[in-house]
């Protein structure tokens, strides 16, 4: 059995929660998980993490409109020791190998979102050749290298300065791009290393030379993903049910009280116009909230909404029930949420959205993040998007 192993930790210092930060419309880890799932040679995809937030995000891939694509995914815990700043990737791989059964393993780095299934397929095809023990991904670079000699003078290391080759005549050199490494479980345990024995390399697109390590890398990688056609389809599905959380979306999330102790909330009239437009189009609309207060009921009645679900502790379960009752696929549902308990629902529906001031983990998984903050016309903005 061939397995993919994708270690992702929550403690990145350069970019907090880097692995679920949105890039090209999806969390960073989404792209490598997707590539692994699409590889015909991989039987299971293990994502090992020490972060509950990352775990919830990856688990949500398996509940969305394209859940069948992620059937191979298994999210597992990794120890605190293996996720420390000083622990090597081999430490995490060996920890995994001691606990799980498999024949061959491909280590995939989540910081390489330019990786595609075709690259992994090529890797396994070479790995299956006779007398090949390991395979790694590389990029060919055609640059002239220099170093200082003992006297401090610069000396070329890979070409003759008196016979400078033209680029098309220069073979260049191979550089690890860190995207993937394939080896057997036996050799991993024996040599305690990701590659060993007779090693072959798979050359990937020169754009994959870049990895995400620093914030400045983000812009470069996102542009290269766009160039290589790696992005989420921009088409918004045909929305038949429109649902939103209340506090933090319809309101600014604040809790206001009168001098008599009456609870007050701030709503936005533009959202009312948005719901009116939904009625004209025959789109079912409603609020799903964990609260059970009279203010929300009165607002729902004022807006003439079709659905009001209060005291809701499992929003994804509720949305699935509503969709089934109305005979609507999740792909045709839009949902807006702003907090951690909205992540599963946002990932599952066809068009998941978040306000500008939602928590970072929510914005990371949303298909669309509004320019408006909660209570400032979020619903109206999203409705304008799906109405165009």
Secondary structure, DSSP 8 states (H G I E B T S, - for coil): -EEEEEEE-S--SSSTTGGGSEETTEEHHHHHHHHHHH-TT-SEEEEEES-HHHHHHHHHHTTSTTGGGGTTEEEEE--TTTTSSS--HHHHHHHHHHHS--SEEEEE-TT-TT--HHHHHHHHHHHTSTT--EEEEEEEE----EEE-TTS-EEESSS-GGG---GGG---EEEEEEEEEEEEHHHHHHH-SSS-SSEEEEE--GGGG----SHHHHHHHHHHHHHTT-S---------EEEE-STTTTB-S--EE-TT--EE--B-HHHHHHHHHHHHHT-EEEEE-S---HHHHHHHHHHT-SEEE-S-S-HHHHHHHHHHHTT--GGGEEEE--SGGGHHHHHHSSEEEE-TTS-HHHHHH-SEE-SS-TTSSHHHHHHHHHH-
